[in-house]
């Protein structure tokens, strides 16, 4: 397709225009998808110098309650921890619930490394609680078997 049919008969496509200019020193904030530039008091000693004075300000502002991270949150294993507490071995399950809760809190604070560490701890504690629950049930079955075996054997010969 020639450029003449696009409405530029004597020019190269696209027409050479001056690029738009942006004020690079004004920080840009966003709140729920809307961008705005704040007003800066000029004579207050606690604020940075006015734009255009050679000072380039860099601001990273995150609104309270909003965390923007590149990675999704690590699994917190809260459901597993609750099931361990209710069904398997409650002393370890309580600590697993605490670690799962700390994992959620760390991610909400923006501490991704802490969230991953607490997630790993919650998973480990849950697995230990499941193993402890299985071992305790096996021991209980053995004790009950020996107990009932002794009762039946003593009543048979008595």
Backbone as JSON, one array per atom type, in Angstrom:
{
  "sequence": "XXXXXXXXXXXXXXXXXXXXXXXXXXXXXXXXXXXXXXXXXXXXXXXXXXXXXXXXXXXXXXXXXXXXXXXXXXXXXXXXXXXXXXXXXXXXXXXXXXXXXXXXXXXXXXXXXXXXXXXXXXXXXXXXXXXXXXXXXXXXXXXXXXXXXXXXXXXXXX",
  "N": [[0.86, -1.17, 0.0], [0.62, 2.15, -0.87], [1.93, 5.25, 0.42], [0.53, 7.43, -0.36], [-2.14, 6.76, -0.52], [-2.82, 6.7, 2.1], [-3.09, 9.23, 2.94], [-0.86, 10.83, 3.03], [0.56, 12.34, 0.81], [2.98, 13.67, -0.07], [4.9, 13.17, 1.81], [7.07, 11.28, 3.96], [6.03, 8.3, 5.57], [5.62, 7.76, 8.97], [4.49, 11.19, 9.27], [7.01, 13.55, 10.13], [7.11, 14.71, 13.26], [7.51, 16.79, 16.11], [8.58, 15.15, 19.03], [6.47, 14.49, 21.86], [6.82, 16.46, 24.81], [7.7, 15.8, 28.16], [7.44, 16.47, 31.58], [9.99, 15.45, 33.37], [10.77, 15.59, 36.01], [8.61, 15.67, 37.71], [6.95, 13.71, 39.98], [4.95, 10.83, 39.38], [1.92, 9.55, 40.49], [-0.23, 6.79, 41.19], [-3.54, 5.76, 41.69], [-5.77, 3.34, 42.02], [-5.73, 2.94, 39.23], [-5.84, 5.53, 38.2], [-3.89, 8.21, 37.23], [-1.96, 10.82, 38.66], [-0.32, 13.96, 39.29], [1.24, 15.26, 42.1], [0.72, 18.35, 43.93], [3.33, 20.49, 44.77], [4.54, 22.16, 47.55], [6.42, 25.15, 47.33], [8.05, 26.71, 49.0], [8.52, 25.41, 51.34], [10.65, 23.98, 53.75], [10.92, 21.19, 54.04], [10.36, 19.9, 51.7], [11.23, 18.7, 48.39], [13.25, 20.55, 45.95], [11.82, 22.79, 43.49], [10.46, 21.66, 40.32], [12.64, 21.52, 37.47], [14.89, 22.67, 38.52], [17.13, 21.18, 38.43], [17.13, 19.07, 40.11], [16.32, 15.76, 40.27], [13.68, 13.95, 41.22], [12.84, 10.82, 42.6], [10.17, 8.85, 43.19], [8.54, 6.21, 44.8], [5.52, 5.29, 45.43], [3.19, 3.59, 47.31], [-0.11, 2.95, 47.86], [-1.84, 2.6, 50.99], [-2.67, -0.72, 51.88], [-2.52, -1.68, 49.34], [-0.57, -3.73, 47.44], [1.88, -4.14, 45.1], [3.38, -6.58, 43.42], [5.8, -8.5, 41.67], [5.74, -11.26, 41.71], [3.4, -13.91, 42.35], [1.59, -14.51, 45.44], [3.14, -16.75, 47.8], [2.0, -20.12, 48.5], [0.02, -20.42, 51.45], [-0.73, -22.52, 53.06], [-2.78, -22.67, 54.94], [-5.24, -24.06, 55.12], [-4.4, -26.71, 55.22], [-2.96, -26.6, 57.63], [-5.01, -26.07, 59.46], [-6.54, -28.4, 59.19], [-4.68, -30.29, 60.12], [-4.54, -29.46, 62.76], [-7.15, -29.98, 63.67], [-7.65, -32.7, 62.98], [-5.32, -34.32, 63.21], [-2.75, -33.76, 64.89], [-2.88, -31.63, 67.28], [-1.06, -29.93, 68.85], [1.19, -29.33, 67.2], [-0.15, -28.44, 64.99], [-1.21, -25.97, 65.75], [1.03, -24.3, 65.76], [1.62, -24.47, 63.05], [-0.58, -23.14, 61.96], [-0.05, -20.58, 62.95], [2.33, -19.95, 61.54], [1.36, -20.02, 58.91], [-0.39, -17.87, 58.97], [1.44, -15.8, 59.47], [2.79, -15.89, 57.06], [0.9, -14.89, 55.23], [0.67, -12.29, 56.28], [3.28, -11.3, 55.96], [3.52, -11.23, 53.16], [1.58, -9.33, 52.61], [2.78, -7.09, 53.7], [4.76, -6.74, 51.88], [7.03, -8.2, 52.05], [8.47, -10.48, 50.47], [10.4, -12.51, 50.68], [10.26, -13.2, 53.41], [7.62, -14.09, 53.43], [7.81, -16.36, 51.83], [9.54, -17.94, 53.38], [8.03, -18.3, 55.78], [5.88, -19.66, 54.65], [7.12, -22.01, 53.82], [7.84, -23.0, 56.34], [5.3, -23.37, 57.48], [4.32, -25.41, 55.83], [6.18, -27.45, 56.4], [5.72, -27.83, 59.18], [3.06, -28.65, 59.06], [3.31, -31.07, 57.66], [4.88, -32.49, 59.5], [3.06, -32.57, 61.6], [1.05, -34.16, 60.45], [2.46, -36.57, 60.14], [3.04, -37.09, 62.85], [0.44, -37.42, 63.79], [-0.38, -39.73, 62.38], [1.48, -41.6, 63.37], [0.78, -41.55, 66.09], [-1.83, -42.59, 65.96], [-1.29, -45.17, 65.0], [0.24, -46.16, 67.15], [-1.72, -46.03, 69.12], [-3.57, -47.9, 68.13], [-2.04, -50.23, 68.31], [-1.63, -50.36, 71.1], [-4.3, -50.61, 71.96], [-4.91, -53.04, 70.71], [-3.17, -54.82, 72.04], [-4.15, -54.5, 74.64], [-6.89, -55.36, 74.42], [-6.35, -57.91, 73.52], [-5.08, -59.04, 75.76], [-7.21, -58.93, 77.57], [-9.12, -60.65, 76.36], [-7.65, -63.03, 76.26], [-7.17, -63.56, 78.95], [-9.75, -63.9, 79.92], [-10.57, -66.15, 78.6], [-9.08, -68.25, 79.64], [-9.76, -68.22, 82.27]],
  "CA": [[0.0, 0.0, 0.0], [1.45, 3.35, -0.95], [1.64, 6.24, 1.44], [-0.4, 8.42, -0.89], [-3.51, 6.35, -0.21], [-3.07, 6.89, 3.52], [-3.28, 10.64, 3.24], [0.42, 11.52, 3.13], [1.03, 12.24, -0.57], [4.31, 14.2, -0.34], [5.76, 12.99, 2.98], [7.31, 9.91, 4.39], [5.13, 7.84, 6.61], [4.66, 8.78, 9.39], [5.03, 12.54, 9.16], [7.95, 13.86, 11.19], [6.63, 15.72, 14.18], [8.32, 16.87, 17.32], [8.05, 14.24, 20.05], [5.87, 15.22, 22.99], [7.75, 16.67, 25.92], [7.13, 15.47, 29.45], [8.2, 16.98, 32.71], [10.55, 14.25, 33.98], [11.06, 15.75, 37.43], [7.38, 15.59, 38.48], [6.61, 12.31, 40.24], [3.61, 10.4, 38.99], [1.32, 8.63, 41.42], [-1.44, 6.19, 40.66], [-4.46, 5.25, 42.68], [-6.83, 2.59, 41.35], [-5.66, 3.1, 37.79], [-5.86, 6.92, 37.8], [-2.6, 8.83, 37.49], [-1.98, 12.25, 38.93], [0.92, 14.53, 39.8], [0.88, 16.06, 43.29], [1.17, 19.73, 44.01], [4.44, 20.57, 45.71], [4.8, 23.51, 48.08], [7.73, 25.58, 46.85], [8.86, 27.39, 50.0], [8.59, 24.61, 52.57], [12.0, 23.4, 53.8], [10.91, 19.73, 54.06], [10.01, 19.36, 50.4], [12.31, 18.83, 47.41], [13.2, 21.77, 45.15], [10.84, 22.86, 42.42], [10.89, 21.03, 39.06], [13.42, 22.36, 36.58], [16.06, 23.23, 39.19], [18.23, 20.25, 38.33], [16.92, 17.97, 41.04], [15.43, 14.73, 39.73], [13.12, 13.18, 42.33], [12.33, 9.49, 42.3], [9.23, 8.44, 44.23], [7.78, 4.98, 44.65], [4.47, 5.41, 46.42], [2.19, 2.53, 47.3], [-1.21, 3.31, 48.74], [-2.04, 1.6, 52.05], [-3.54, -1.83, 51.52], [-2.29, -2.12, 47.96], [0.79, -4.2, 47.23], [2.12, -4.54, 43.72], [4.58, -7.4, 43.39], [5.95, -9.21, 40.4], [5.44, -12.67, 41.91], [2.17, -14.17, 43.11], [1.92, -14.89, 46.82], [3.4, -18.18, 47.98], [0.86, -20.76, 49.19], [0.19, -20.25, 52.89], [-1.03, -23.81, 53.68], [-3.67, -22.46, 56.09], [-6.22, -25.15, 55.19], [-3.69, -27.91, 55.7], [-2.64, -26.4, 59.03], [-6.25, -26.23, 60.23], [-6.9, -29.83, 59.18], [-3.74, -30.96, 61.02], [-4.93, -29.12, 64.12], [-8.41, -30.63, 64.02], [-7.7, -34.15, 62.75], [-4.1, -35.12, 63.42], [-1.94, -33.52, 66.08], [-3.15, -30.22, 67.49], [0.03, -29.05, 69.31], [1.99, -28.87, 66.06], [-1.07, -27.74, 64.1], [-1.35, -24.57, 66.17], [2.21, -23.58, 65.25], [1.48, -24.39, 61.59], [-1.53, -22.05, 61.69], [0.65, -19.31, 63.19], [3.25, -19.7, 60.42], [0.56, -19.71, 57.72], [-0.87, -16.5, 59.14], [2.59, -14.91, 59.29], [3.09, -15.87, 55.63], [-0.03, -13.92, 54.62], [1.02, -10.94, 56.75], [4.55, -10.89, 55.35], [3.27, -10.86, 51.77], [0.82, -8.07, 52.61], [3.75, -6.03, 53.99], [5.69, -6.63, 50.77], [8.21, -9.0, 52.37], [8.29, -11.73, 49.74], [11.31, -13.53, 51.24], [9.66, -13.64, 54.67], [6.41, -14.86, 53.12], [8.22, -17.69, 51.35], [10.1, -18.67, 54.53], [6.92, -18.71, 56.64], [5.12, -20.65, 53.91], [7.87, -23.25, 53.91], [7.73, -23.47, 57.72], [3.94, -23.88, 57.68], [4.24, -26.7, 55.14], [6.96, -28.42, 57.17], [5.01, -28.14, 60.42], [1.86, -29.43, 58.72], [3.74, -32.43, 57.35], [5.29, -33.11, 60.76], [1.82, -32.84, 62.34], [0.39, -35.33, 59.82], [3.25, -37.75, 60.51], [2.82, -37.34, 64.27], [-0.92, -37.95, 63.93], [-0.4, -41.11, 61.89], [2.24, -42.41, 64.33], [-0.01, -41.68, 67.32], [-2.94, -43.51, 65.7], [-0.72, -46.51, 64.93], [0.58, -46.56, 68.52], [-2.99, -46.25, 69.82], [-4.12, -49.18, 67.65], [-1.22, -51.31, 68.89], [-1.94, -50.45, 72.53], [-5.66, -51.17, 72.09], [-4.85, -54.46, 70.34], [-2.55, -55.56, 73.14], [-5.07, -54.45, 75.77], [-8.02, -56.27, 74.18], [-5.79, -59.27, 73.45], [-4.89, -59.5, 77.14], [-8.52, -59.14, 78.19], [-9.73, -61.87, 75.82], [-6.87, -64.2, 76.62], [-7.33, -63.85, 80.36], [-11.11, -64.38, 80.17], [-10.7, -67.45, 78.01], [-8.48, -69.25, 80.48], [-10.13, -67.99, 83.65]],
  "C": [[0.9, 1.22, 0.0], [1.02, 4.34, 0.12], [0.65, 7.28, 0.95], [-1.84, 8.05, -0.55], [-3.84, 6.55, 1.27], [-3.23, 8.36, 3.87], [-1.99, 11.42, 3.4], [1.06, 11.53, 1.75], [2.49, 12.67, -0.77], [5.3, 13.93, 0.8], [6.03, 11.51, 3.21], [6.32, 9.55, 5.48], [5.94, 7.42, 7.81], [5.28, 10.16, 9.27], [5.93, 12.84, 10.36], [7.41, 15.02, 12.02], [7.55, 15.73, 15.38], [7.74, 15.92, 18.36], [7.47, 15.04, 21.21], [6.89, 15.34, 24.12], [7.0, 16.4, 27.22], [8.03, 16.07, 30.53], [8.71, 15.77, 33.49], [10.74, 14.38, 35.48], [9.79, 15.66, 38.28], [7.04, 14.13, 38.72], [5.17, 12.01, 39.85], [3.12, 9.37, 39.99], [0.13, 7.98, 40.73], [-2.25, 5.63, 41.82], [-5.64, 4.65, 41.96], [-6.88, 2.91, 39.86], [-5.67, 4.55, 37.31], [-4.52, 7.55, 38.18], [-2.79, 10.31, 37.78], [-0.62, 12.67, 39.43], [0.56, 15.42, 40.98], [1.35, 17.5, 43.16], [2.24, 19.79, 45.07], [4.55, 22.0, 46.23], [6.23, 23.92, 47.74], [8.62, 26.12, 47.96], [8.98, 26.62, 51.3], [9.93, 23.89, 52.63], [12.01, 21.87, 53.76], [10.63, 19.1, 52.72], [11.17, 19.53, 49.42], [12.18, 20.12, 46.61], [12.19, 21.67, 44.01], [11.36, 22.17, 41.17], [11.64, 22.03, 38.2], [14.64, 22.97, 37.24], [17.24, 22.28, 39.17], [18.09, 19.05, 39.24], [15.92, 16.99, 40.45], [14.93, 13.87, 40.9], [12.6, 11.84, 41.82], [11.44, 9.08, 43.46], [8.61, 7.11, 43.85], [6.74, 4.99, 45.77], [3.49, 4.27, 46.23], [1.12, 2.93, 48.29], [-1.39, 2.24, 49.81], [-3.02, 0.52, 51.6], [-3.33, -2.35, 50.13], [-0.83, -2.51, 47.82], [0.91, -4.66, 45.79], [3.44, -5.29, 43.69], [4.6, -8.17, 42.08], [5.54, -10.68, 40.54], [4.11, -12.83, 42.64], [2.53, -14.59, 44.53], [2.21, -16.38, 46.92], [2.2, -18.82, 48.69], [1.09, -20.69, 50.7], [-0.12, -21.53, 53.67], [-1.91, -23.67, 54.91], [-4.67, -23.6, 56.22], [-5.57, -26.41, 55.72], [-3.39, -27.79, 57.19], [-3.87, -26.57, 59.92], [-6.66, -27.69, 60.3], [-5.95, -30.63, 60.09], [-4.14, -30.7, 62.47], [-6.17, -29.89, 64.55], [-8.31, -32.15, 64.0], [-6.47, -34.92, 63.2], [-3.45, -34.87, 64.77], [-1.99, -32.04, 66.38], [-1.98, -29.4, 68.02], [0.89, -28.51, 68.16], [1.11, -28.08, 65.09], [-1.24, -26.28, 64.46], [-0.16, -23.75, 65.66], [2.16, -23.46, 63.72], [0.5, -23.29, 61.2], [-0.86, -20.7, 61.9], [1.59, -18.97, 62.04], [2.5, -19.36, 59.14], [0.02, -18.28, 57.79], [0.26, -15.49, 58.96], [2.99, -14.81, 57.82], [2.19, -14.86, 54.91], [0.35, -12.49, 55.01], [2.3, -10.43, 56.1], [4.34, -10.49, 53.89], [2.5, -9.54, 51.7], [1.73, -6.88, 52.91], [4.7, -5.79, 52.83], [6.96, -7.41, 50.98], [8.06, -10.37, 51.73], [9.18, -12.83, 50.28], [10.76, -14.07, 52.55], [8.41, -14.47, 54.45], [6.77, -16.26, 52.66], [8.76, -18.54, 52.5], [9.0, -19.17, 55.46], [6.04, -19.75, 55.97], [5.8, -22.02, 53.99], [7.77, -23.85, 55.31], [6.34, -24.04, 58.0], [3.75, -25.24, 57.02], [4.98, -27.78, 55.92], [6.23, -28.81, 58.45], [3.76, -28.95, 60.16], [2.24, -30.87, 58.42], [4.18, -33.18, 58.6], [4.05, -33.47, 61.59], [1.07, -34.04, 61.77], [1.13, -36.6, 60.21], [3.04, -38.11, 61.98], [1.43, -37.91, 64.52], [-1.0, -39.4, 63.49], [0.33, -42.04, 62.87], [1.43, -42.6, 65.61], [-1.19, -42.61, 67.13], [-2.43, -44.95, 65.64], [-0.37, -47.02, 66.33], [-0.69, -46.85, 69.31], [-3.61, -47.58, 69.41], [-3.34, -50.35, 68.24], [-1.54, -51.47, 70.38], [-3.32, -51.06, 72.75], [-5.67, -52.65, 71.73], [-4.24, -55.31, 71.44], [-3.49, -55.61, 74.33], [-6.23, -55.43, 75.59], [-7.53, -57.72, 74.05], [-5.58, -59.85, 74.83], [-6.22, -59.77, 77.82], [-9.14, -60.44, 77.69], [-8.95, -63.11, 76.2], [-7.01, -64.55, 78.08], [-8.74, -64.35, 80.67], [-11.31, -65.78, 79.62], [-10.18, -68.55, 78.95], [-8.92, -69.12, 81.94], [-11.35, -68.62, 84.09]]
}
